[in-house]
Amino acid sequence: MKLARIAAAMTLALALTACGDGGTAPPASGGPGGLEKTRLLIGVVPVPSSAPLFIAEKRGLFRQEGLTVRTEIIQAPQAVMPKILNGSMDAFLTSYVSLMAINDSGAARLKLLQHSQEAAPGVAGVVVAKDSPVRTAADLKGRTIAVNVLKALGQTLTNAHLQQAGLRPEDVKYVPVQFADQLGALSGGQVDAAWLVEPFLTAAKKAGARQVIDTTDGVTAGVPIDGWGVSADWLARNPRTAAALHRALAKAQEIAGADRAAIDEVVPTYTQIPADAAKAMTLGTFSARPDPASVRKLADLLHGYGYLKAKPDVASLFATVGG
């Protein structure tokens, strides 16, 4: 039951703490550059992609822009849409899939203020138990695969690799299982395979699971994962604040892209993942902006599988901010 023990350990590791104000707050109004707001609440997800925000706080980049940032742990923007819509939450980490799905549903108009991470080989994949007869993607026909959320990134990426192997998406059955519970479901035989992301993927491999698909390589290499979102209404009401927030996040993004140690330093502070586990994780690429073709490819996959009603206008996903 080694997988089950690892699952329990990872559940404990993801006990979460939000970061605080980071010192004395700047004035509530009339901040540098005439900011509309100087105190912001930002929703963060306990994944490596949130690291640039914590780098920005640790290195005083928000302070330099006249901003005080508080954080709230979220699992996905869908769960905090009321706060986003009423403006009590100013910005949030969101996957590209969630942003496009929310816009497609008509529930809100969201924009990407700053890109965070795109996929690199080894960041996410489909694993099976050590003694599983499944050896290749083609062997998954008729099998049950756990994903954290149905009709989202994991299912989309896995579908693309199944099709490359000659299968149809309907040749497998997807079931929703939270990441922290997937290893237990795999070792207990409730599922035949599991789509995992870091740090769960590394934990699974250490426990003996075998990876049969690298869903962030090959046909889905370079797919954009997530970034910092705002509502279009918030952006319109707070253009100078948005520009200041963007500048701070962009500087932190540059640091994250150039210095792995900066990421390793902050990840344990907002996820409680041990430092050695943080250093062992495979990370995606922290670039200034995603490749437009990769964003279009993801959008086309989502629409092609019926997860979006309409093809998104990729250019319209990104916020336009001043200097």
N, C-alpha and C positions, 0 to 999 in steps of 0.2 A: 504493500500500500504506500510505496514511496511517493507516488504522484499525489495521493491524498494529503500526505504530510507537507509536501511542497505547497499545495493549494492553501492549506491552513496557514502556512508561514507567509505566503504572499498576501492573504487576506489581512493578516496582522500588519504586514508592511505597509499596506495602503490605508491604515488609520491616518486620518488627515488633520492638518492644522492649517488655519488661514494666517497669512502674514498681517502684521499690524500697520500702524500709520507710519512708522519709521521716523519718529521724532516730532518736533514742534511743527504744527501746521502753518502753512502760509495763510495770508488773509483770506477770508471766505469769499471775497469779491474783489474786483479791480486788481487782479494779479498781473504778473508780467505780460506785456502784450495785450492787456485788456481782456483777459480770458473770461469767457462767460461763466465757467465753473472752474474752481481750483481743487475741489474735493471730489474724488471719483470712486465709485464702487465697481470693481471689475471681477467678473466671474472667471475663475480658473479651473481647469480640469487637471487632476493629479497625474499628468503624463509629461514626458520630457519636453513636449512642445510649449509648455507654459514657462520653461526656464528663462527665456529672454525677459519676461516681465520681472522675475525675481532678480535677475542680473541688473536690470534697470533700477530697481529699488535699492539693492545693495550698493550700487556704485553712484547713487545720488543723481541719476539721470532725470528722474521725475522732479526732484527738487530743483534742478537747474532750469526746468521748464515752468516752475511755479506751481507744480501739481503735488497734491497729497493723494496717495492711492491706498485704498483698503481693498482687500480681496475676500471673495466668498467662494468656497469650493462648490462647483456644480459638476454634474455628470454629462449634461448636454444642454444646449440652449433651449430645447423644447420644454424642459422642465421649469425654466425660469422666464418663459415668454411674458407673463404678466408684469414682471419687474422691468423687463426690457422695453415693453410697450409703454409703461407709465413713466419711464425715465428714471426709476429709482436704481436701476443697474445700468451703468453707462456703456460698458464694453464687456466683451466675453470671448473666451476661446471657443471657436466653433470649427468643426470639420467642414470641408467644402461640401460634403454630402449633405450635412444637416442644413447648411445655409441654402443650398439649392432646393432642398426639399421644402423648407419653410417658405421660401419665396414662391415655389411652385404651388403650394397649398393656398396661398393668398392670406395666410395668417399674419404676415408682416412683410415689410420690405427691408431686407438686410444687406449690408455692404461689408466687404473685407477692407478694414483699415490698414492692416499690415499682415503680410504673409508670415508664417512661422516655419513650417517644415514640409519638405516633400520626401517621398519614399526613397530609400536606398536598399540595396540587397541585404536581406537578413533582418529587416525591421518587423515583418509580419509574415506569417505562413500557416499552412495547414499541417498539423501533426497527428500522428496516430500512436497508439500504444506500442511498446517495444515488440510485443509478440503478435502484432496485427499482420494479417496476410496482405494488407494493402501496401504496395510498394511504389506505385506511380499514381498520377492523377487519374488515369483511365481505370484503375482498380477501384475508384470511389463510386462507380456506378452502383446504384441501389443502396448506397450507404447514407447514414445520418451524420450531418456535420453541424457542430455547435458554432454559432456566431453570437456576438454580444447583442446585436440588434438586427432584426430582420430587414431586408431590403435596404441595407446601408453599405458601408465601405467593404466590410468583410465578404459579404455575399456577392457584391459586384466584382471585386477582384478575383474571388475564387471562380465565379462563373466564367470569366475571361480565360482562365487557365484550363478549366474543364472543356470549354469549346475548342481550345487549341489541341486538346488531347482527343478530340472527336466525340465528346459527350455534349448533351444538351443540359441547360440549367435544371430542367425538370427530371433529369436522370438521378438527382440526389435529393435528399430531404434536409432542409435547413430547420434548425430549432434554436430559439433564443435561450442562451445561458450566459449569465454574467461572467466576465473574465475570471474573477476570483473563484468561480465554481466550476469552470470548465475542466480543470485537471481532475477534479474529483469525479465528474461525470464520465470522463474518458477512462479513468482507472476502474470505475464501477460498471462500465459497460453500457451506460445509458446512451452514449453516442459512440460512433465509430471513428470520428475525427473531430478536431477542434481547430478553429481559426483563432490564432493567438497573436498578440502584439507584445512588444517589450514592455515591462521586464518579464512577463509571463512566458514568453517564448524561450528565453534563455533558461528560466527555471524548469520548464518542461524538458528541454534537452538534457539538462543536468540530471533530471530524474529518470532519464532513459527513453523518453518519447523520441520518435523518429519523425523528421520533417519530410513530407512528400511533395509539398509545393511551397516555393518561395513566392508569395503573392506580391512582393514588391520588387520583382526582377522580371526579366524576359518581357512578355507582352504587356505587362503593367509597370515597367520600370519608370521611375521618376514621377509617379502619380502624385499630385498635390494632396497633402494630408489635412492640414488645418491652418488657421490664422486667427487674427483678432478681429472680431466683428462688432459692428454698431448698427443701430437702426438708421434708416435713411432720414427719419424724422429727427432723431437726435443729432445727426450730422448737420442737418439744416439749421437746427437751433443753436448749435455750438461749434461753428466752423473754426474759430481760433483755438478753442480747447482741443478740438479734434486734431488740428495741425500740431499742437504742442505734444499731445499724446503720441501722435505718429512719429514725431522726431525722436522722442525718448525711446520708443519701441524699436525704431529703425537702427538707432545707435547700439542698443542692446543686441539686436539681431546680428549686427556686424560682429560684435564681440563673440556671440555664440557660434557664429560660422567660422571664426578664426581660432578659437581657443576652447577645446574640449574640456579643459580643466575648469573653466568658468561654469560650464553646465554641470559637471560632476559636483561642484561645490554647493550649488543651490538645490539640486534635486532632492537631497535628503531633508531639506528644511521645509518643504511643502508636501512631501509624500510620506516621509518617515521610512522610505526605502533606505536600507543601510548603505553607507558610503561605498563599501566594496561591491555591492550589487549594482549601484548606480554606475560605477566605473566599468562594470562588465557588460552593460547593456550595449546593444548595437543601436546606433542612432541614425536617423535620416539626415538629410542635408538642410542646414539652416541657411537659406539664401535670402537675398533682399527681396526677390520676387519670383513667382513661379513661371515656368515656361508656358506661354499661352496655349501652345499646341497640346500640352499635357492636361491643362484644365479642360480644353475642348474635348479631349479624348475621354476624360472622366465623365463629363456631361453627356457625351454621346452614349457611353456605356449605360449610364443611369436611365436615360430616355429609352434606349434600345431594349432594356430589360423591363420596361414598363414602370419603373420606380418614380419617374417624373412624367407628368402629363404633356408638358411642352418642352422643347429644346431651349435651354437657357441661352440668353445673350451673354456670352462669357465676358465681354468688355464691361457690361453693366454691373457685374458682380463686385467690381472694385471701386472703393471710395476715391473721390477726387478731393485732395486736401491742399491747402496753401503751404508755402514754405514754412 
